[in-house]
Amino acid sequence: MDNLVLLLLVPIIGAVLLAFIKNTNLAKPIALICSLIALGITGTLLGAFVPDSSMQFEQNIPWIPALGIHFHVGIDGISMPLVLLTNGLIPLIILSTFKQQQQRGAFYALVLFMQTGLLLVFTALDAFLFYVGWEIALIPIYFICGLWGGENRARVTLKFFIYTFAGSLLMLIAIIYLYTQVPTANYELSSFYELKLDEKTQRYIFWAFFIAFAIKMPLFPFHTWQPDTYVEAPTAGTMLLSGIMLKMGVYGLIRWLLPIAPLGFSQYGALVLSLAVIGIVYASIIAFKQRDVKRLIAYSSIAHVGLIAAGVFVWNVQSLQGAMIQMINHGISVVGLFFVIEIIARQLKTREIQDMGGLAKNAPTLALVFLVIVLGAIGLPLTNGFIGEFLLLIGLYQAGLWWAIFAGLTIILGAVYMLRMYQGVMLGETNERMTYFKDISGTDLLLLGVLVVLIIAIGLYPRPLLHLSEAAVTNLIEQVKTVH
């Protein structure tokens, strides 16, 4: 059996097995083992991967031949980094729940089922299969948030579901329309690329895809579901949403939207670029005012994703390379940030900054780890966030000086509110709440240690990740120019 097909099957098999396990202590190691197997298979794929512009490990199996639907998957330099991100973060997210008792087999089954959906999105070369993966990823996170979330989870989760499902419906309509335009009646990505659609049609296709992807990221003004959902979701759910799931939207822009509807892109690209920059400034200003640390990080995520989206819509090699590596960097940093807040809230029973302070005295290891993660999140040189933001700003500068200036505010403002947050949580005077606070150990230390190593390693030597996507990104940009 091909390794890519096996990679897609392992999480499903694990999910089915875990669905029948009610013993929490048994479910946790099984879930972790399944995720580590998937990571191991990813390692074999990476070892055999040739970083050129070709599609590799392809499997094209007729699924519903009468409708021209194929189980067609493959990996190239654009999808490989996101497959790595997904299968690298899932074991860490599962590990983050080991000191909690409320999650049972059903919870881990949903996580692994969602992993399958994410992998389908990042590897599908058939539009129908892409849509199936898109929806498979949505359903588990809905139940994860709805069953294990906070007090307001019912209202918040319903809003999240309506938003994302409405966007998905628009995308489905666009996919079906494109299918009807293919002479050979199939859903192949390559067939969609070759369509010669007129400008008016491409404008409609552009908005149908864009709204679906913008909601998922989320991009201003389609972001209103995000802060509440991130806050009310269990921490593992928030990690899945912010660390991996929002990358589905960015990937969709690169792989599907802009190559299929380049005339729509040329018509509305400046508008979307403006929305991304507005979102950066807006979310950063709102983050300044937050007292709930989890909500502050949620708004910072909107700002950072706005910068990534702006880079995509500039559509040059530097900006797209920056977007590719920054998706990985953002996933690593935001998972670390949310997990540190989970550790603190677990002991202090609060996420309010004014109720904290002086934690570094009782928890020096946590304080050091948290500092490294914060510095990575704000893009300090020699941390993972620097190279991605640097490339994004270079790409934006090529589009125009003012784009780079306003988009660069995410770095300046982010540094201010993140360091202020760190100071409020870790430094200053202690209070009664801090008396019995314990430093990190065991699985918490292992998880955060892995993230810190990744933050420093990518910061010191980002070349391997950039090399993975360089040829594929360059080829896609040229392909869009020549085909259309």
C-alpha positions in Angstrom: 0.0 0.0 0.0 1.2 3.5 -0.9 2.5 5.5 2.1 0.3 8.4 1.4 -2.9 6.3 1.4 -1.6 4.6 4.6 -1.1 8.1 6.1 -4.7 8.9 5.4 -6.0 5.6 6.8 -4.1 5.5 10.1 -6.1 8.4 11.7 -9.4 6.9 10.5 -8.5 3.4 12.0 -7.4 5.1 15.2 -10.6 7.1 15.4 -12.8 4.0 14.9 -10.9 2.2 17.6 -11.0 5.1 20.1 -14.7 5.7 19.6 -15.4 2.5 21.5 -12.9 3.1 24.4 -14.4 4.8 27.4 -11.3 4.4 29.7 -9.5 7.8 29.6 -6.2 6.3 30.8 -6.3 3.8 27.9 -7.5 6.2 25.2 -4.7 8.7 25.7 -1.7 6.5 24.9 -3.6 4.9 22.0 -4.4 8.3 20.5 -0.8 9.4 20.9 0.6 6.2 19.4 -1.7 6.6 16.3 -0.6 10.2 15.9 3.1 9.2 16.2 2.6 6.5 13.6 1.2 9.1 11.2 4.2 11.3 12.0 6.5 8.4 11.3 4.9 7.8 7.9 5.2 11.5 7.2 8.9 11.2 8.0 9.3 8.4 5.3 7.5 10.6 2.8 9.7 13.5 3.6 12.8 11.4 3.2 11.7 10.3 -0.2 10.4 13.8 -1.3 12.3 15.6 -4.1 11.9 19.3 -3.6 11.1 20.2 -7.2 7.9 21.4 -8.7 6.4 17.9 -9.4 3.5 16.3 -7.8 4.7 13.2 -5.9 3.3 10.1 -4.2 0.2 10.4 -6.4 -2.7 8.0 -6.1 -5.5 8.3 -8.6 -8.3 5.7 -7.9 -11.7 5.9 -9.5 -14.2 6.6 -6.7 -17.5 7.5 -8.4 -16.6 7.1 -12.1 -20.1 7.9 -13.3 -19.7 11.5 -11.9 -16.0 11.8 -12.8 -15.0 11.7 -9.1 -11.6 10.2 -8.3 -9.7 9.6 -5.1 -6.8 11.6 -6.4 -4.2 12.7 -3.9 -0.6 13.8 -4.1 2.1 15.9 -2.4 4.2 18.7 -3.8 6.3 21.5 -2.2 3.1 23.5 -1.3 1.3 20.7 0.4 4.3 19.0 2.1 4.9 21.8 4.7 1.3 21.6 5.7 1.3 17.9 6.0 4.3 18.2 8.2 2.6 20.9 10.3 -0.5 18.8 10.7 1.2 15.5 11.7 3.8 17.3 13.8 1.3 19.3 15.9 -1.4 16.6 16.4 0.8 14.4 18.7 1.7 17.6 20.8 -2.0 18.6 21.0 -2.9 15.1 22.2 0.0 15.2 24.7 -1.3 18.5 26.0 -4.4 16.7 27.4 -2.6 14.1 29.4 -3.1 16.0 32.7 -6.8 16.4 32.1 -9.4 13.8 32.9 -12.6 15.0 31.1 -11.4 13.8 27.6 -12.4 10.2 26.8 -12.0 8.0 23.8 -14.7 9.9 21.8 -12.7 13.1 22.2 -9.5 11.6 20.7 -11.5 9.8 18.0 -12.8 13.3 16.9 -9.2 14.7 16.9 -7.9 11.8 14.7 -11.0 12.0 12.4 -10.3 15.7 12.0 -6.7 14.9 11.2 -7.9 12.8 8.3 -10.0 15.8 7.0 -7.0 18.1 7.3 -4.7 15.8 5.4 -7.3 15.3 2.6 -7.6 19.1 2.2 -3.8 19.4 1.9 -3.3 16.5 -0.5 -6.5 16.4 -2.6 -6.1 16.9 -6.3 -9.8 16.3 -7.0 -12.2 19.1 -6.1 -14.9 16.8 -4.8 -12.4 15.1 -2.5 -11.1 18.5 -1.4 -14.6 19.4 -0.4 -15.1 16.2 1.5 -11.9 16.8 3.4 -13.0 20.3 4.1 -16.3 19.2 5.7 -14.7 16.2 7.5 -12.4 18.7 9.3 -15.3 20.9 10.3 -17.6 18.3 11.9 -15.2 17.0 14.6 -14.2 20.4 15.7 -17.8 21.4 16.0 -18.4 18.5 18.5 -15.1 19.1 20.3 -16.1 22.7 21.0 -19.7 21.9 21.6 -19.2 19.0 24.1 -16.0 20.1 25.9 -16.1 23.8 25.6 -16.9 26.6 28.2 -20.2 27.8 29.6 -21.3 29.7 26.4 -20.2 26.9 24.1 -23.7 26.2 22.6 -24.2 29.7 21.3 -20.6 30.2 20.2 -20.3 26.9 18.5 -23.5 27.3 16.6 -22.3 30.7 15.3 -19.0 29.1 14.3 -20.8 26.3 12.5 -23.2 28.6 10.6 -20.4 30.8 9.5 -18.2 28.0 8.2 -21.0 26.0 6.7 -22.3 29.0 4.8 -18.9 29.6 3.3 -18.5 25.9 2.5 -21.9 26.0 0.6 -20.7 28.8 -1.6 -17.5 26.9 -2.4 -19.5 23.8 -3.3 -21.7 25.8 -5.7 -18.5 27.1 -7.4 -17.0 23.6 -7.6 -20.1 22.2 -9.2 -20.2 25.0 -11.7 -16.6 24.5 -12.6 -17.3 20.7 -13.0 -20.0 21.5 -15.6 -17.5 23.6 -17.6 -14.9 20.8 -17.9 -15.4 19.1 -21.3 -14.5 15.7 -19.9 -16.7 16.2 -16.8 -14.4 15.6 -14.0 -13.3 17.4 -10.8 -9.5 17.3 -11.4 -7.6 20.3 -10.2 -5.6 20.3 -13.4 -8.8 20.4 -15.4 -10.0 23.4 -13.4 -6.6 25.2 -14.0 -7.0 24.7 -17.8 -10.5 26.3 -18.0 -10.7 29.5 -20.0 -13.4 31.3 -18.0 -14.4 34.9 -18.9 -13.8 37.7 -16.5 -17.4 38.0 -15.2 -17.5 34.3 -14.4 -14.1 34.4 -12.7 -15.3 37.3 -10.5 -18.2 35.1 -9.2 -15.9 32.1 -8.7 -13.4 34.3 -6.9 -16.0 35.5 -4.3 -17.5 32.0 -3.8 -14.1 30.5 -3.0 -12.7 33.6 -1.2 -15.6 33.9 1.3 -15.2 30.2 2.2 -11.5 30.6 2.7 -11.7 34.0 4.4 -14.1 32.7 7.0 -11.9 29.8 7.8 -8.7 31.8 8.3 -10.5 34.1 9.4 -9.9 37.4 7.6 -11.4 40.7 8.4 -14.5 41.3 8.3 -15.3 37.5 8.4 -13.6 37.1 11.7 -16.4 37.7 14.2 -16.8 34.0 15.1 -13.1 33.5 16.0 -12.4 35.2 19.3 -15.4 33.7 21.1 -14.8 30.3 19.7 -11.2 30.3 20.6 -12.0 31.3 24.2 -14.9 28.9 24.7 -13.3 25.9 23.0 -11.2 23.5 25.1 -7.6 24.3 24.8 -6.9 21.3 22.5 -9.7 22.5 20.3 -8.3 26.0 20.2 -4.9 24.6 19.3 -6.5 22.6 16.4 -8.4 25.7 15.2 -5.5 28.1 15.4 -2.5 25.9 14.8 -3.8 23.9 11.8 -7.4 24.5 10.7 -7.0 28.2 9.8 -4.2 27.1 7.4 -6.8 25.4 5.3 -8.0 28.8 4.2 -4.6 30.1 3.3 -3.8 26.9 1.5 -7.1 27.2 -0.4 -6.1 30.6 -1.7 -2.8 29.4 -3.0 -3.8 26.0 -4.4 -7.4 26.7 -5.6 -8.6 30.3 -5.7 -5.9 32.3 -7.4 -4.8 29.8 -10.1 -8.5 29.1 -11.0 -9.7 32.7 -11.0 -6.7 34.9 -11.8 -8.9 37.6 -13.5 -11.0 37.8 -10.3 -7.7 38.1 -8.4 -6.5 41.0 -10.6 -9.9 42.7 -10.2 -10.3 42.3 -6.4 -6.7 41.6 -5.2 -6.1 45.2 -4.0 -9.5 45.2 -2.1 -8.6 41.9 -0.3 -5.1 43.2 0.4 -6.7 46.3 2.0 -9.0 44.1 4.1 -6.0 42.1 5.3 -4.1 45.2 6.3 -7.1 46.7 8.0 -7.5 43.4 9.9 -3.9 43.6 11.1 -4.3 47.0 12.6 -7.8 46.4 13.9 -7.0 43.1 15.6 -3.8 44.6 17.1 -5.6 47.5 18.6 -8.3 45.2 20.0 -5.6 42.9 21.5 -4.2 45.9 23.4 -7.5 46.2 25.4 -7.9 42.5 26.3 -7.5 41.4 29.9 -8.3 37.7 29.2 -5.0 36.3 28.0 -6.6 33.7 25.8 -8.7 36.3 24.0 -5.6 38.5 23.6 -3.9 35.6 21.8 -7.0 35.0 19.6 -6.9 38.6 18.4 -3.1 38.4 17.8 -3.8 35.4 15.6 -6.1 37.4 13.4 -3.4 40.0 13.0 -0.7 37.5 12.1 -3.0 35.6 9.7 -3.8 39.0 8.1 -0.1 39.4 7.3 0.0 35.9 5.8 -3.1 36.6 3.6 -1.6 39.9 2.5 1.5 38.1 1.4 -0.5 35.6 -0.6 -2.4 38.4 -2.5 0.8 40.1 -3.4 1.6 36.9 -5.4 5.4 37.0 -5.8 8.0 34.4 -4.9 9.2 36.2 -1.7 5.7 36.7 -0.3 4.5 33.2 -1.1 7.6 31.7 0.4 7.0 33.9 3.4 3.4 32.7 3.7 4.4 29.1 3.4 7.0 29.1 6.2 4.9 31.5 8.3 2.0 29.1 8.3 4.3 26.6 10.0 5.8 29.2 12.4 2.4 30.5 13.4 1.2 27.0 14.1 4.1 26.3 16.4 4.0 29.5 18.2 0.3 29.8 18.7 0.0 26.2 20.0 2.7 27.1 22.5 1.0 30.3 23.6 -2.4 28.6 24.2 -0.8 25.7 26.1 1.1 28.0 28.4 -2.1 29.8 29.2 -3.8 26.4 29.8 -1.1 25.5 32.3 -1.5 28.8 34.1 -5.3 28.7 34.1 -5.4 25.1 35.3 -3.6 26.1 38.5 -4.9 29.7 39.1 -8.5 29.2 37.8 -8.3 32.5 36.0 -7.1 33.9 32.7 -7.3 37.5 33.7 -4.0 39.4 33.5 -4.7 41.5 36.6 -5.1 38.4 38.7 -1.6 37.2 37.8 1.9 38.5 38.2 5.2 37.3 39.5 4.9 33.8 38.2 8.5 33.7 37.2 9.5 33.5 40.9 7.7 30.2 41.5 8.0 28.8 37.9 11.3 29.9 36.4 11.3 27.1 33.7 7.8 28.1 32.6 8.8 31.7 32.5 11.8 31.0 30.3 9.9 28.7 27.9 7.1 31.3 27.7 9.5 34.0 26.9 11.0 32.0 24.0 7.6 31.3 22.6 6.5 35.0 22.9 9.7 36.1 21.2 9.1 33.6 18.4 5.5 34.9 18.0 6.7 38.5 17.6 9.4 37.6 15.1 12.6 38.3 17.0 15.7 37.5 14.8 17.0 34.0 15.3 13.5 32.7 16.2 11.2 31.0 13.8 8.8 34.0 13.3 11.5 36.3 11.9 12.3 34.7 8.5 8.6 34.4 7.6 7.7 38.0 8.5 10.9 39.2 6.8 10.0 37.5 3.5 6.4 38.7 3.7 7.4 42.3 4.2 9.9 42.1 1.3 7.1 40.7 -0.9 4.8 43.5 0.2 7.4 46.1 -0.4 7.7 45.0 -4.0 3.9 45.6 -4.3 4.2 49.1 -2.7 6.0 50.8 0.2 2.8 51.7 2.0 1.6 48.1 2.0 4.8 47.0 3.7 4.5 49.9 6.2 1.0 49.2 7.3 1.4 45.4 7.2 4.5 45.8 9.3 2.5 47.2 12.1 1.6 43.7 13.1 5.2 43.2 14.1 5.5 46.5 16.0 2.1 46.4 17.7 2.4 42.7 18.4 5.7 43.2 20.2 4.1 45.8 22.4 1.0 43.9 23.5 2.7 40.5 23.7 5.6 41.8 25.9 3.2 43.7 28.0 1.2 40.6 28.5 4.3 38.6 29.4 5.3 41.3 31.9 1.8 41.2 33.5 1.7 37.4 33.8 5.3 36.5 34.7 7.0 39.6 36.2 6.1 42.1 38.9 4.8 41.4 42.4 3.2 38.1 43.4 -0.1 37.7 45.1 -1.8 35.0 47.2 -2.8 33.0 44.1 0.9 32.5 43.2 1.9 30.9 46.6 1.2 27.3 45.6 1.9 27.6 41.8 4.1 24.7 40.6 6.6 24.9 37.8 6.2 22.7 34.7 7.2 19.1 34.6 6.5 15.8 32.9 4.4 15.9 29.7 4.0 19.7 30.0 7.8 20.2 30.0 8.2 17.7 27.2 5.6 19.4 25.0 6.9 22.9 25.5 10.5 21.8 25.2 9.8 20.4 21.7 8.2 23.7 20.7 11.1 25.7 22.0 13.6 23.5 20.1 11.6 24.0 16.9 11.3 27.8 17.4 15.1 28.1 17.8 16.0 25.5 15.2 13.9 27.1 12.5 15.1 30.6 13.5 18.7 29.5 13.2 18.4 27.5 10.0 15.1 27.9 8.0 16.7 26.8 4.7 15.3 23.2 4.7 11.7 24.4 5.1 12.1 27.2 2.4 13.8 24.7 0.1 10.8 22.3 0.3 8.4 24.9 -1.3 10.7 27.1 -3.4 10.4 25.2 -6.7 6.7 24.5 -6.4 5.9 28.1 -5.5 8.0 29.5 -8.4 6.3 27.1 -10.8 2.8 27.9 -9.6 3.4 31.7 -10.0 4.7 31.1 -13.6 1.9 28.7 -14.4 -0.8 31.2 -13.5 1.0 33.8 -15.7 1.3 31.5 -18.7 -2.0 29.5 -18.6 -4.1 32.5 -18.2 
